[in-house]
Amino acid sequence: QVQLVESGGGLVQAGGSLRLSCATSGRTSSSYAMGWFRQAPGKEREFVSSISLSMSSGRTYYADSVKGRFTISRDNAKNTVSLQMSSLKPDDTAVYYCAFTYAGTMLSGTPVNYWGKGTLVTVRP
């Protein structure tokens, strides 16, 4: 069982920045991936970004809508994955969910084994 706890959501003006963090606990594995999805009101949940956490990887992936604005990173010592969000737009308003998969790579269609409860990000125009 893996537990994911998100933090760092909030209210920000357009153009501003926020940093989301996801703390992981429980039994992981030597090869897995973590990432972020988001769900805006009235829309389906969508992939945002991910990072491979296998020993020799660390490769990152981003949705086209956030490339150049968001950066995902990991802190192995703290078992934490973070998402630095900059140049935020009102369209970025959503509940952001941390996700964990035992697959080595997480993309849009990758089955997710565990979800966090989500953290709300609101971007004012």
C-alpha positions in Angstrom: 0.0 0.0 0.0 1.2 3.5 -0.9 -0.1 6.7 0.7 0.1 10.0 -1.1 -0.4 13.4 0.6 -0.5 16.6 -1.5 0.2 20.1 -0.2 0.8 23.5 -1.6 -2.4 24.4 -3.4 -4.1 27.8 -3.0 -5.2 31.0 -4.7 -2.9 33.0 -6.9 -3.1 35.8 -9.5 -2.6 35.0 -13.2 1.1 35.1 -13.9 2.0 34.0 -10.4 3.6 30.8 -9.1 2.8 27.9 -6.8 4.6 24.8 -5.7 2.8 21.6 -5.1 4.4 18.7 -3.1 3.4 15.1 -2.8 4.8 13.1 0.1 4.9 9.3 -0.3 4.8 6.6 2.3 4.4 2.9 2.3 5.9 0.2 0.1 7.0 1.4 -3.3 9.4 -0.6 -5.5 12.7 -0.2 -7.3 11.0 1.0 -10.5 7.9 3.3 -10.5 6.7 6.7 -11.6 4.9 9.5 -10.0 3.1 12.5 -11.4 0.3 14.9 -11.4 -3.1 15.0 -13.0 -5.7 17.7 -12.7 -9.4 18.1 -13.0 -11.1 21.3 -13.8 -14.8 21.9 -13.0 -17.0 20.1 -15.6 -14.0 18.5 -17.3 -12.3 15.1 -17.2 -9.1 14.4 -15.3 -6.1 15.1 -17.4 -2.4 14.3 -17.3 -0.1 17.2 -16.3 3.4 15.9 -15.6 5.3 12.9 -14.4 8.8 11.7 -13.4 10.3 8.2 -13.5 11.7 7.1 -10.1 13.6 4.1 -11.2 17.2 4.0 -10.2 18.7 5.0 -13.5 16.0 7.3 -14.8 14.5 10.5 -13.6 13.0 11.2 -17.0 10.3 13.8 -17.0 7.1 14.2 -19.1 4.8 17.2 -19.5 1.5 17.9 -21.2 1.8 20.4 -24.0 -0.3 22.9 -22.1 2.2 23.2 -19.3 5.6 22.8 -21.1 7.9 25.6 -20.3 5.8 26.7 -17.3 5.8 23.7 -14.9 8.7 21.7 -13.6 8.5 18.4 -11.8 11.2 17.2 -9.5 11.9 14.6 -6.9 13.6 14.5 -3.5 14.6 10.9 -2.9 15.7 11.5 0.7 12.3 13.0 1.6 10.3 10.6 -0.7 8.7 13.7 -2.2 7.7 14.8 -5.7 7.1 18.5 -6.3 5.5 20.4 -9.1 6.8 24.0 -9.5 4.1 26.0 -11.5 5.0 29.3 -13.0 3.2 31.8 -15.3 -0.1 30.4 -14.1 -3.2 31.0 -16.2 -6.9 30.9 -15.2 -7.1 27.7 -17.3 -4.8 26.1 -14.8 -7.5 26.3 -12.2 -8.3 22.7 -11.1 -7.9 20.1 -8.4 -4.4 18.7 -8.8 -4.0 15.0 -7.9 -0.7 13.2 -7.1 -0.5 9.8 -8.8 1.6 6.7 -8.4 2.1 3.9 -10.8 4.2 0.7 -10.7 4.8 1.2 -14.4 8.2 2.7 -15.1 6.7 5.6 -17.0 3.5 7.6 -16.4 1.8 9.1 -19.3 -1.8 10.1 -20.1 -3.1 6.5 -20.5 -0.9 4.8 -17.9 -2.9 2.9 -15.2 -2.5 4.6 -11.9 -2.2 2.4 -8.8 -2.7 5.1 -6.2 -4.1 8.6 -6.0 -3.8 11.4 -3.5 -6.9 13.2 -2.3 -6.1 16.3 -4.4 -5.3 19.9 -3.7 -7.1 22.9 -5.2 -5.3 25.5 -7.3 -7.3 28.6 -8.2 -5.8 31.2 -10.6 -7.5 34.6 -10.7 -7.5 36.6 -13.9 
